[in-house]
Amino acid sequence: MAPDMNELQVINTSWQIAIQEILRMVIRDMYHAGGEANFKAQIKRIEEAAVDSIYTDLRLRGTNEWTEVLVKERASNFVTSLLTSFTYDRA
């Protein structure tokens, strides 16, 4: 029996929150690693590497080409949106 749409939404949202919180902890640790310029450089490097990995290494079984392109595009947009939301706190 397939889960209903509400259950799928709860699972998806829970997964997103868990990954965001793990990433937030990793990013927070980067604050202590060398100042604002280093922080921004690391964020940019992570973003570029993640997007590159999505487009070159991600393979989605059981989907057509259009779906795979759409998923990769949206995943890349999520990576960029999430990582660019982190700012260096000078305080």
C-alpha positions as a Markdown table, in Angstrom:
| # | Residue | x | y | z |
|---|---|---|---|---|
| 1 | Met | 0.0 | 0.0 | 0.0 |
| 2 | Ala | 1.4 | 3.4 | -1.0 |
| 3 | Pro | 1.5 | 6.1 | 1.6 |
| 4 | Asp | -1.0 | 8.9 | 1.1 |
| 5 | Met | 0.0 | 12.4 | -0.1 |
| 6 | Asn | 0.0 | 13.9 | 3.4 |
| 7 | Glu | 2.3 | 11.2 | 4.7 |
| 8 | Leu | 4.7 | 11.8 | 1.7 |
| 9 | Gln | 4.7 | 15.5 | 2.4 |
| 10 | Val | 5.5 | 14.9 | 6.1 |
| 11 | Ile | 8.4 | 12.5 | 5.1 |
| 12 | Asn | 9.7 | 15.0 | 2.5 |
| 13 | Thr | 9.5 | 18.0 | 4.9 |
| 14 | Ser | 11.1 | 16.0 | 7.7 |
| 15 | Trp | 14.0 | 14.9 | 5.5 |
| 16 | Gln | 14.5 | 18.5 | 4.3 |
| 17 | Ile | 14.6 | 19.8 | 7.9 |
| 18 | Ala | 17.0 | 17.1 | 9.0 |
| 19 | Ile | 19.4 | 17.8 | 6.2 |
| 20 | Gln | 19.2 | 21.6 | 6.7 |
| 21 | Glu | 19.9 | 21.2 | 10.4 |
| 22 | Ile | 22.9 | 19.0 | 9.8 |
| 23 | Leu | 24.2 | 21.5 | 7.2 |
| 24 | Arg | 23.6 | 24.4 | 9.6 |
| 25 | Met | 25.8 | 22.7 | 12.2 |
| 26 | Val | 28.6 | 22.1 | 9.6 |
| 27 | Ile | 28.3 | 25.7 | 8.4 |
| 28 | Arg | 28.4 | 27.0 | 12.0 |
| 29 | Asp | 31.7 | 25.2 | 12.6 |
| 30 | Met | 33.1 | 26.9 | 9.5 |
| 31 | Tyr | 32.6 | 30.3 | 11.2 |
| 32 | His | 35.6 | 29.5 | 13.4 |
| 33 | Ala | 37.9 | 28.6 | 10.5 |
| 34 | Gly | 39.5 | 31.8 | 9.4 |
| 35 | Gly | 37.3 | 34.8 | 9.0 |
| 36 | Glu | 34.7 | 36.1 | 6.5 |
| 37 | Ala | 36.7 | 35.7 | 3.3 |
| 38 | Asn | 37.5 | 32.1 | 4.1 |
| 39 | Phe | 33.9 | 31.4 | 5.1 |
| 40 | Lys | 32.6 | 32.8 | 1.8 |
| 41 | Ala | 35.2 | 30.9 | -0.2 |
| 42 | Gln | 34.2 | 27.6 | 1.5 |
| 43 | Ile | 30.5 | 28.2 | 0.9 |
| 44 | Lys | 31.2 | 28.9 | -2.8 |
| 45 | Arg | 33.4 | 25.8 | -3.1 |
| 46 | Ile | 30.7 | 23.6 | -1.5 |
| 47 | Glu | 28.0 | 25.1 | -3.7 |
| 48 | Glu | 30.0 | 24.6 | -6.9 |
| 49 | Ala | 31.0 | 21.0 | -6.0 |
| 50 | Ala | 27.5 | 20.0 | -5.0 |
| 51 | Val | 25.9 | 21.4 | -8.2 |
| 52 | Asp | 28.6 | 19.8 | -10.3 |
| 53 | Ser | 28.0 | 16.5 | -8.5 |
| 54 | Ile | 24.2 | 16.7 | -9.1 |
| 55 | Tyr | 24.7 | 17.3 | -12.8 |
| 56 | Thr | 27.5 | 14.8 | -13.4 |
| 57 | Asp | 27.1 | 12.0 | -10.9 |
| 58 | Leu | 23.4 | 11.8 | -10.0 |
| 59 | Arg | 21.6 | 9.0 | -11.8 |
| 60 | Leu | 17.9 | 8.5 | -11.2 |
| 61 | Arg | 16.6 | 5.0 | -12.0 |
| 62 | Gly | 13.2 | 4.5 | -13.4 |
| 63 | Thr | 12.7 | 8.0 | -14.7 |
| 64 | Asn | 12.7 | 9.6 | -18.1 |
| 65 | Glu | 15.2 | 12.2 | -19.3 |
| 66 | Trp | 12.8 | 15.1 | -18.8 |
| 67 | Thr | 12.2 | 14.1 | -15.1 |
| 68 | Glu | 15.9 | 13.6 | -14.5 |
| 69 | Val | 16.7 | 17.1 | -15.9 |
| 70 | Leu | 13.9 | 18.7 | -13.8 |
| 71 | Val | 15.1 | 17.0 | -10.6 |
| 72 | Lys | 18.7 | 17.9 | -11.2 |
| 73 | Glu | 17.7 | 21.5 | -11.9 |
| 74 | Arg | 15.6 | 21.8 | -8.8 |
| 75 | Ala | 18.1 | 20.1 | -6.6 |
| 76 | Ser | 20.8 | 22.5 | -7.9 |
| 77 | Asn | 18.5 | 25.5 | -7.2 |
| 78 | Phe | 17.9 | 24.2 | -3.6 |
| 79 | Val | 21.6 | 23.9 | -3.1 |
| 80 | Thr | 22.3 | 27.4 | -4.2 |
| 81 | Ser | 19.3 | 28.8 | -2.3 |
| 82 | Leu | 20.3 | 27.1 | 0.9 |
| 83 | Leu | 24.0 | 27.8 | 0.8 |
| 84 | Thr | 23.5 | 31.5 | -0.2 |
| 85 | Ser | 21.2 | 31.9 | 2.8 |
| 86 | Phe | 24.1 | 31.6 | 5.1 |
| 87 | Thr | 25.8 | 34.8 | 5.9 |
| 88 | Tyr | 28.9 | 35.5 | 8.0 |
| 89 | Asp | 28.0 | 37.2 | 11.3 |
| 90 | Arg | 30.6 | 39.8 | 12.1 |
| 91 | Ala | 29.3 | 40.4 | 15.6 |
